[in-house]
Amino acid sequence: MNVAIIGAGNMGLAIAQSLTSKKLRIIVKPEQLALKCQMHPELNFVTDTNINDTHVILAIKPQSFDQLQTSGKALGVYSVMAGVPLEHLKTIDAQHYVRIMPNIAARYRKSASVLTGDEELKAYASELFSRLGKTFWVQSEHELNAASAIVGSAPAWLALLADAMSDGAVSAGLSRALSDELVQACFESTSSLLENCDPHTIKNKISSPAGTTIAGLRILEQKGIRSAFFEAVLASYEKNLNIKQ
């Protein structure tokens, strides 16, 4: 089927690089065309906004949505825009509508993507976006908005955590290169553990009485890291509800 992506920012390009179909079109503004073609010659950039009989992925900023103009009737519209409800998407003529929240790990086919919308597109949307990584279909926009804080925003928070851990290792005497490699390996190991155990169990298994791990956990709790992550999830969720403000 014909698939088009409107928008060529970080998320649009990440999705395009994972779908890798010769029929895939990336619709950009005329003034962006030359630069995008130069930077990514392997991708098919166009300026024609006719979306008739096309599955359209909206990968633009929410603030730009009201200015978007298209022609024709799409088979389906799939919006990755945070905070734009399904009802608002109907300003674009289409048979069905879906919202999706992936993350930029889509470029490596490792995204976690949450979807909701018209049940008629559930099977197709789940198959299409499974090419980006794992998919999770939820039953309401409320659930998608809440889940967006985890799948969409949390990678940045975890990257901040990784950066801080690497800084700590450098402060303790390791080289930057080795510190970064060790932190990456640690995240990979933890990912494997999380596939088999809940976080509470992992923490307790590693924390020996009077050991090094519990000493570090005591400092993290004193500094309020648990509360900080708790509040970050809620702040991201609340911003998702008022993204245009």
N, C-alpha and C positions, 0 to 999 in steps of 0.2 A: 504494500500500500504506500501511497505518497505521504511522506512526512516532511513537515517544514518546521524550522525553529525561528521564531521571531526574537531577535536579540543575540548579540555576540559578545556579551561580557564574560566574566569568569565562569558563571554557571552555564550559559548557553554553549560556550566552547567545550566545557567539560562533558556536557551531554552529547554534543556532536561528535566528539572524539571517541566516545564509547559506542554510539550507534553505528558509525562508519558504514553507511549505506550510500551507494552511488546515486540513489534517488533522493537523498536527503538534501533539502535546500535550507540555507540559512539566510533569512531575510534581514537586510540591514538598510540603513538610510543611505541615499545616494552619495552623500559626502563621506561616508565611511568605507565605501566599496573598495577603492584602490588600496587603501592601507590594509584592510582585512585580507584581501587577496594576496598582498605582498607578504604579510606576516604568516599566513596559513594557506599556502598554495594547494595543499592537499584537500581543502574543503571547498564546497560549492556555495559561494556567496552570490546572492541575487538581490535586486531591489524591487522586483514585482511583488506586490502585496495581495495578489489574487490567491485566495485560499480555497477555491471551490474543490470539493471532493478530496480534501486533504485533512490529515490529522495534524493539528497545529499545536506546537509546544510554545507557550508564552514564557520567555525567559528575559523579561525586561523588568526595570525597576517599577515598583507599585506606583510611584509618583508620576510615571510616564504613561500609565495605562489610559488615562482619559484622553490623551492626545493621539492614541493609536487609531489608525484608519486602515481598514481592509475591505476587500470586495469579494463577492462569492459566498457560498455557504459551505462551511467546513463539515467534515464527517464528525470530528470531535475536537474540542479545545482542552488542552492540558496546561494548567497554569502552575508555574513554580513561584509565582509572586506571593510573598508573605502578606497576610492581612487583607487580601481582596477576596470577598466571599463569592460563592458560586453564582448567586443572583446577579452580581455586578458583571460577571463574565458574559452575561447574555446580551450585552451591547454588541458583541461579536456574533454574527449569525452562524449557528452550528446546530447539528442534530443533538449532540450531547456534550456534557461538561464534566471535567474532573479537575480537582486540585491535587497537587503533589508537592511534597517538600523533600527534595534530595539534599545532598551536600556535595562539595567540590571533589570529594573522593570518587565521584562518578567518573572522573577522567581515567581512573585506574580500575574501574568496574568494582569498586569497593564501597560504594555509597550505601547508606541505609535510607530508604525512601518510604515515606508514609503517603497514602493516597486515600481520597474519598470523593464521592460524586455519584453520577448516574450509574446505576447497576448495569445498564446495557453495555457500558464500556469497561466493566471491572476486569473481565478476562483479558481483553486486548491490552488495556493499560498495564495490568500486572505483568503480562508477557513482555511488552515493549520496554518497560522500565526495569525489568529484571536484568536487562543487559547492563544496567548501571551498578548492580549489586543486589542486596536483599530488599524486598518490598513487603510492606505491611498495609493491608487495606483496613481502614477503620470506618465506623458507621456514621460518624457525624463530623461536622466542621469543628465543633468544640474539641473533639479528640485530636483532630489534625493540628489545631492551633497549639494545644498543649504539647503534643509530640514534637512539634517543630522546634521547640526549645532544645530538645535533645538531639535530634538528627541534623538540624540546620545550624544551630549556634554552638553546641557543645564542642565540636572539633576545635574551634578557636580557643575555647577555655582550656581544653586539654593541651593544646599547643603552648599556651601560656604556662601551664604546669610543667610541661616538658622542658621549656626554656629555663624555667626557674630551677628545675632539678639539675640541668646541665651546668648552670651557673654555680650551683652549690658544689658540684663535683670539681669544677675548675678551682673554686676557692679552696677545696680540700687538697689540691695539688695535681689533679689529672689534666691532661691536655684537652683542649676544646674538641678536637676531632674524636678522641676516645670517649669523652663525656657524651657527645651527641650520639655516638654509636651505641653506647651502653644504655642510654635512655630509650632509644628506638627499640633495642632488643628487649628492654624491660616492658615496654608497651605491648610488643608482640607476645611476650610471655603472659602478660596479664590478660590479654585478649583470649588466649587459649584457656586460661583458668576460668574466665567468665563464661565460656561456652559450656563449662561443666559444673560450676559451683556458683552460688549466689555471693554477692560482695561481702556480706557479713561473715560467711563461712571462710572465705579466703583470708580476710583480715585476722580472724581468730587462729587459723592454722599457722600463719606466719609469725604471730606475736607470741614468742616464748616468754615465760615469766622473767622479769627483770632483764630482758634482752634489749638488743639494739633497735628492733622494730617498734616495740611498745614505747621506747624512749622517744623515738621520732614522732609516733602517733600522739604522744602527750603534748608535744610542742604544737603540732598541727591543730589539735583540739583547743589548746590555749589561744592560738592565733585566730580561731574561728573559721577554719577552712570549711567545715561541714555547713555552717550557717551561710557562709559566703556562696557556696555552690547552690544551696537551697534557694537563697534569695535571687541568685542569677537566673535560675530556671523560671521563677515566678516573674521576674522583671522582663525576661525575654517573651514569655507568654503574654503579659499585659501589653507590651509594645506591639506584639503581633496583632492585637485587637485594634490598635490605633496607629498603624504604620504610617499613615499619610500625615499625621500630626507632627 
